[in-house]
């Protein structure tokens, strides 16, 4: 399979240090904990706006129902996309480039280990997880967030996805073919999910978290419980469990606006810390399930 190895070597023949530093910063926008955290925060905001009459779910790109569920279904879409990515990586089992980007002299000694860890990743390289995850997450935000015009939202999302994808080539952790495949698979997955959600006989939250759990279980089987597949399964299971057993009981206990924002900020900080620390091991099951449960529970309460 041609993945653009010669193009990668040509590009790194004259790569300026400032571009490597910029790529190391931009690439973080596609990290797993970043895209999941952004999606969780956006789902809470959209749920709150809907509950106060500021937004209409019928304009979020998915068919409306008589009583649409909280926008936390977005989290399930992203988690499912990441699980699909893991399954594909271990199905193809194609290595990352052997080329290693040089450490710029401008990197402070305190951050050198962080930079080196960014450009010396392990695991398989096809398709690019950053490209796929960014396409799903930021494309989904462009579909659901009602800030600016639809054209502007998709333009911004496209710029972010392209920047994250190119950063992976600049850092020499992916071949050009890896990022093209990641964007293509992410786009197809997102379109398929939106199409299916508009036709599913079940509510959106149940549908997406069930699918995400199914995709995660498939990725566990293919990868041998590696590549964060266990984390994705736990996230999906935690969210699905709270939705299935708690949404009718939690809904009457609506929070005040002040309590909601205070709680959101506190839990958001906890999510960022927790997601940054998660890995693909069995030890991540509890924290990941708790994150999925909290994401769904808070959205239910404020809806």
Buried (B, 14 or more C-beta within 10 A) or exposed (E): EEBBBEBBEEBBEEBEEEBBBBBBEBBEBBBBBBBBBBBBBBBBBBBBBBBEEEBEBEEBBBBEEEEBBBBBBBBBBBBBBBBBBBBBBBBBEBEBBEBBBEBBEEBEEEEEEEBEEBBBBEBBBBBBBBBBBBBBBBBBBBBBBBEEEEEEBBEBBBEBBBBBBBBBBBBBBBBBBBBBBBBBBBBEBBEEBBEEBEEBEEBBBBBBBBBBBBBBBBBBEBBEBBBBBBBBBBBBBBBBBBBBEBBEEBEEEEBEEEEBBEBBEEBBEBBBEBBEEBEBEEEBBEBBBBBBBBBBBBBBBBB
